[in-house]
Amino acid sequence: MAKDYGLPPRAEENRATVEARLAESAAGGGTRETFTVEWRGKPEHLEVVEMQVGDLYYNPATHRIRAQADHDPKKSELLETDPWNTDAQRYLGRLLQVVPADPAKTDPAFDELTASLKEFGQTEPGLITHEGVLVNGNTRRAALLELHGPNHPMRVAVLPSSCDWQDVAAVELSLQLRKEHRRDYSYINRLLAVEELVDQGTPLAAIATTFRTTAKRVRQDQWVLSIIRQLIKRSATSGERLSLVAFEEHAEKFRELHRAYEKQYAVNPERADLLVENRLAAMLMGFAKTDVRFIDDKFRNTYLSEKLPDGLAPDPAPSHGGVAIPGLGRAVQGPSPAVSAARALTDVVLHARAVTQAGSSAPAEVVAAAQDEVRRMHKAMDEAITDAGRDARITKRKQAAPARLADANRSIEQCVTDLVLSRSQRSLDEEAFDDAIVELRKRLEKLAIEARRTVGEPGDGLAWLLEATEKAR
């Protein structure tokens, strides 16, 4: 169920004003402006009225700023406990204006919206409950307040009086996902919206339809958010911890991580865990996805260990026993030493990032030490990725020629099938087929010449090719 945030202080006054405006609109005759929304499974045409922007309230349940809300822990707590408080509403208004990945900066998209409203006015109505809570148009209200102050009118459609918080969440999602909507949810806020629907018991297929995606992608979103929550918990140190905002710009890297994890997990679950931990450390240090792709389960032992400064990420002591299950008096096998070492390295990066993030209250000398740690770790990681990338390119070059032949083999196999079909239908162009075989012979002769020059000790396959081309001459 959606959280019930109660009613704002001016709920009764707004309800009376809304009903009076709706009555005036109905009695006025002529063409009335309406706005269509998806309401409890079917289209609903809503009347549009004018309300002063200062009488309206930002929606504390909006998915648009869910991840950014914990940027300031104290204000975030106020937003949860007393969302209609003036300071909480101001905080909401500010969050609607900032860059999702960096709440300290104003979003250029908000500046563009403000400029558009100033030049052209409001082109589309917002959407409110009878109590004056904005379900759609929160960011427009913030811009109008900044431009004109609290007494400026704002056009808003009004939801049915029976609207509850479950309806608010559903309507907001349906409006957000309209194709013409100009500002998408940020990556993390989308993950949170998916989680909310899952918690409400919505089937994955229905969630996939809502977000115009697939059930497989929804499961991927669930996996990613669970990893992010684990990382936030692991980052806690000396009163500091990472926020959801810290992961906003890693969408593609997380998707590629999930694909790589699933592929490796099917072969070896432990190596899959190693791959995840190795890549997470690089992602947290800001390496591009093209660099992160070079990191696999063997990366730490093969490339990184020799680059790390002494004592930067010491290997944990070997575990002597399993992990106890509370209340059962039993234990299960814990992570292997290799996975524990990889987790220790990731935790070093997490703790340093938590201390150095914007808004950290840690002492200056602690922040400086963490920054130096990140710098040294980044240098070691960069050198290791460079080595891994070089080896990957060499491997790719080594595999290029065999891969080409594998493609040619598949084409020849298809040619055999086509010959069988043409024989039954007597449709083969024999002259063209003969010409193609002549060209094939020329290519095979060239292949044999270059292979003889390249391969020191021919195997059975190359020996056959050399013999066949010699006989063909």
Solvent accessible surface area in square Angstrom, and as a share of the most:
residue,aa,sasa,rsa
1,M,188,0.84
2,A,22,0.17
3,K,99,0.42
4,D,105,0.54
5,Y,32,0.12
6,G,33,0.31
7,L,109,0.54
8,P,5,0.03
9,P,103,0.65
10,R,79,0.29
11,A,4,0.03
12,E,118,0.53
13,E,95,0.42
14,N,1,0.01
15,R,56,0.20
16,A,62,0.48
17,T,42,0.24
18,V,0,0.00
19,E,88,0.39
20,A,49,0.38
21,R,88,0.32
22,L,39,0.19
23,A,60,0.47
24,E,109,0.49
25,S,27,0.18
26,A,64,0.50
27,A,90,0.70
28,G,61,0.59
29,G,48,0.46
30,G,73,0.70
31,T,145,0.84
32,R,100,0.36
33,E,76,0.34
34,T,71,0.41
35,F,20,0.08
36,T,51,0.29
37,V,2,0.01
38,E,82,0.37
39,W,16,0.06
40,R,140,0.51
41,G,66,0.64
42,K,126,0.53
43,P,89,0.56
44,E,50,0.23
45,H,129,0.58
46,L,8,0.04
47,E,45,0.20
48,V,16,0.09
49,V,10,0.06
50,E,87,0.39
51,M,4,0.02
52,Q,79,0.35
53,V,0,0.00
54,G,31,0.30
55,D,32,0.17
56,L,2,0.01
57,Y,23,0.09
58,Y,11,0.04
59,N,0,0.00
60,P,9,0.05
61,A,15,0.12
62,T,3,0.02
63,H,1,0.00
64,R,37,0.13
65,I,6,0.03
66,R,71,0.26
67,A,0,0.00
68,Q,3,0.01
69,A,14,0.11
70,D,33,0.17
71,H,64,0.29
72,D,45,0.23
73,P,100,0.63
74,K,169,0.72
75,K,91,0.38
76,S,18,0.11
77,E,114,0.51
78,L,50,0.25
79,L,9,0.04
80,E,90,0.40
81,T,101,0.59
82,D,60,0.31
83,P,10,0.06
84,W,25,0.09
85,N,50,0.26
86,T,83,0.48
87,D,75,0.39
88,A,0,0.00
89,Q,18,0.08
90,R,167,0.61
91,Y,17,0.06
92,L,0,0.00
93,G,4,0.04
94,R,94,0.34
95,L,6,0.03
96,L,1,0.01
97,Q,26,0.11
98,V,2,0.01
99,V,37,0.21
100,P,40,0.25
101,A,28,0.22
102,D,42,0.22
103,P,12,0.08
104,A,69,0.54
105,K,124,0.53
106,T,54,0.32
107,D,16,0.08
108,P,84,0.53
109,A,42,0.33
110,F,4,0.02
111,D,79,0.41
112,E,121,0.54
113,L,35,0.18
114,T,19,0.11
115,A,60,0.46
116,S,39,0.25
117,L,10,0.05
118,K,151,0.64
119,E,127,0.57
120,F,140,0.58
121,G,32,0.31
122,Q,33,0.15
123,T,103,0.60
124,E,71,0.32
125,P,8,0.05
126,G,0,0.00
127,L,0,0.00
128,I,0,0.00
129,T,9,0.05
130,H,17,0.08
131,E,24,0.11
132,G,0,0.00
133,V,5,0.03
134,L,0,0.00
135,V,1,0.01
136,N,14,0.07
137,G,7,0.07
138,N,9,0.04
139,T,17,0.10
140,R,31,0.11
141,R,20,0.07
142,A,3,0.02
143,A,0,0.00
144,L,5,0.02
145,L,52,0.26
146,E,110,0.49
147,L,50,0.25
148,H,92,0.41
149,G,19,0.19
150,P,76,0.48
151,N,111,0.57
152,H,58,0.26
153,P,63,0.40
154,M,0,0.00
155,R,56,0.20
156,V,0,0.00
157,A,0,0.00
158,V,7,0.04
159,L,1,0.00
160,P,34,0.21
161,S,86,0.55
162,S,69,0.44
163,C,25,0.15
164,D,74,0.39
165,W,33,0.12
166,Q,60,0.27
167,D,15,0.08
168,V,3,0.02
169,A,9,0.07
170,A,60,0.46
171,V,2,0.01
172,E,13,0.06
173,L,6,0.03
174,S,35,0.23
175,L,4,0.02
176,Q,11,0.05
177,L,35,0.18
178,R,69,0.25
179,K,180,0.76
180,E,114,0.51
181,H,48,0.22
182,R,194,0.71
183,R,52,0.19
184,D,109,0.57
185,Y,20,0.08
186,S,17,0.11
187,Y,24,0.09
188,I,0,0.00
189,N,0,0.00
190,R,40,0.15
191,L,2,0.01
192,L,9,0.05
193,A,0,0.00
194,V,2,0.01
195,E,52,0.23
196,E,33,0.15
197,L,23,0.11
198,V,42,0.24
199,D,107,0.56
200,Q,49,0.22
201,G,59,0.57
202,T,39,0.23
203,P,89,0.56
204,L,50,0.25
205,A,70,0.54
206,A,41,0.32
207,I,0,0.00
208,A,7,0.05
209,T,105,0.61
210,T,50,0.29
211,F,14,0.06
212,R,143,0.52
213,T,35,0.20
214,T,81,0.47
215,A,32,0.25
216,K,136,0.58
217,R,70,0.26
218,V,1,0.00
219,R,125,0.46
220,Q,14,0.06
221,D,3,0.01
222,Q,67,0.30
223,W,47,0.17
224,V,1,0.00
225,L,8,0.04
226,S,49,0.31
227,I,20,0.10
228,I,0,0.00
229,R,100,0.36
230,Q,90,0.40
231,L,1,0.00
232,I,15,0.08
233,K,167,0.71
234,R,37,0.14
235,S,0,0.00
236,A,58,0.45
237,T,36,0.21
238,S,110,0.71
239,G,85,0.82
240,E,18,0.08
241,R,118,0.43
242,L,0,0.00
243,S,17,0.11
244,L,16,0.08
245,V,10,0.06
246,A,25,0.19
247,F,1,0.00
248,E,12,0.05
249,E,139,0.62
250,H,17,0.08
251,A,19,0.15
252,E,76,0.34
253,K,24,0.10
254,F,2,0.01
255,R,39,0.14
256,E,27,0.12
257,L,0,0.00
258,H,13,0.06
259,R,130,0.47
260,A,21,0.16
261,Y,38,0.15
262,E,86,0.39
263,K,162,0.68
264,Q,35,0.16
265,Y,108,0.41
266,A,90,0.70
267,V,118,0.68
268,N,50,0.26
269,P,67,0.42
270,E,80,0.36
271,R,105,0.38
272,A,0,0.00
273,D,60,0.31
274,L,20,0.10
275,L,11,0.05
276,V,10,0.06
277,E,11,0.05
278,N,4,0.02
279,R,22,0.08
280,L,3,0.02
281,A,0,0.00
282,A,0,0.00
283,M,3,0.01
284,L,5,0.02
285,M,17,0.07
286,G,53,0.51
287,F,12,0.05
288,A,54,0.42
289,K,70,0.30
290,T,74,0.43
291,D,47,0.25
292,V,5,0.03
293,R,118,0.43
294,F,65,0.27
295,I,0,0.00
296,D,58,0.30
297,D,13,0.07
298,K,106,0.45
299,F,1,0.00
300,R,20,0.07
301,N,117,0.60
302,T,76,0.44
303,Y,38,0.14
304,L,2,0.01
305,S,51,0.33
306,E,134,0.60
307,K,58,0.25
308,L,23,0.12
309,P,44,0.28
310,D,146,0.76
311,G,66,0.63
312,L,8,0.04
313,A,10,0.07
314,P,93,0.59
315,D,98,0.51
316,P,52,0.33
317,A,90,0.69
318,P,85,0.54
319,S,79,0.51
320,H,179,0.80
321,G,47,0.45
322,G,40,0.39
323,V,80,0.46
324,A,76,0.59
325,I,60,0.31
326,P,128,0.80
327,G,86,0.83
328,L,116,0.58
329,G,81,0.78
330,R,174,0.64
331,A,64,0.50
332,V,80,0.46
333,Q,159,0.71
334,G,12,0.12
335,P,69,0.43
336,S,27,0.17
337,P,86,0.54
338,A,37,0.29
339,V,10,0.06
340,S,28,0.18
341,A,8,0.06
342,A,2,0.01
343,R,85,0.31
344,A,27,0.21
345,L,3,0.01
346,T,0,0.00
347,D,35,0.18
348,V,31,0.18
349,V,3,0.02
350,L,0,0.00
351,H,66,0.30
352,A,4,0.03
353,R,56,0.20
354,A,0,0.00
355,V,11,0.06
356,T,38,0.22
357,Q,44,0.19
358,A,72,0.56
359,G,79,0.76
360,S,31,0.20
361,S,100,0.65
362,A,20,0.16
363,P,75,0.47
364,A,84,0.65
365,E,122,0.55
366,V,63,0.36
367,V,30,0.17
368,A,56,0.43
369,A,65,0.50
370,A,10,0.08
371,Q,99,0.44
372,D,56,0.29
373,E,51,0.23
374,V,32,0.18
375,R,138,0.50
376,R,82,0.30
377,M,2,0.01
378,H,71,0.32
379,K,121,0.51
380,A,3,0.03
381,M,1,0.00
382,D,66,0.34
383,E,67,0.30
384,A,0,0.00
385,I,7,0.04
386,T,77,0.45
387,D,25,0.13
388,A,5,0.04
389,G,1,0.01
390,R,114,0.42
391,D,50,0.26
392,A,40,0.31
393,R,120,0.44
394,I,61,0.31
395,T,63,0.36
396,K,150,0.64
397,R,163,0.59
398,K,149,0.63
399,Q,108,0.48
400,A,50,0.39
401,A,68,0.53
402,P,79,0.50
403,A,53,0.41
404,R,182,0.66
405,L,87,0.43
406,A,38,0.29
407,D,70,0.36
408,A,43,0.34
409,N,95,0.49
410,R,152,0.55
411,S,73,0.47
412,I,90,0.46
413,E,112,0.50
414,Q,100,0.44
415,C,52,0.31
416,V,76,0.44
417,T,62,0.36
418,D,69,0.36
419,L,51,0.26
420,V,73,0.42
421,L,98,0.49
422,S,14,0.09
423,R,169,0.62
424,S,90,0.58
425,Q,128,0.57
426,R,226,0.82
427,S,73,0.47
428,L,74,0.37
429,D,91,0.47
430,E,128,0.57
431,E,141,0.63
432,A,54,0.42
433,F,61,0.26
434,D,82,0.42
435,D,91,0.47
436,A,59,0.46
437,I,81,0.41
438,V,55,0.32
439,E,73,0.33
440,L,78,0.39
441,R,114,0.42
442,K,94,0.40
443,R,133,0.49
444,L,58,0.29
445,E,37,0.17
446,K,129,0.55
447,L,64,0.32
448,A,1,0.00
449,I,57,0.29
450,E,91,0.41
451,A,18,0.14
452,R,107,0.39
453,R,181,0.66
454,T,111,0.65
455,V,66,0.38
456,G,75,0.72
457,E,159,0.71
458,P,65,0.41
459,G,46,0.44
460,D,133,0.69
461,G,55,0.53
462,L,26,0.13
463,A,47,0.36
464,W,158,0.55
465,L,17,0.09
466,L,27,0.14
467,E,93,0.42
468,A,34,0.26
469,T,7,0.04
470,E,88,0.39
471,K,153,0.65
472,A,48,0.37
473,R,155,0.57
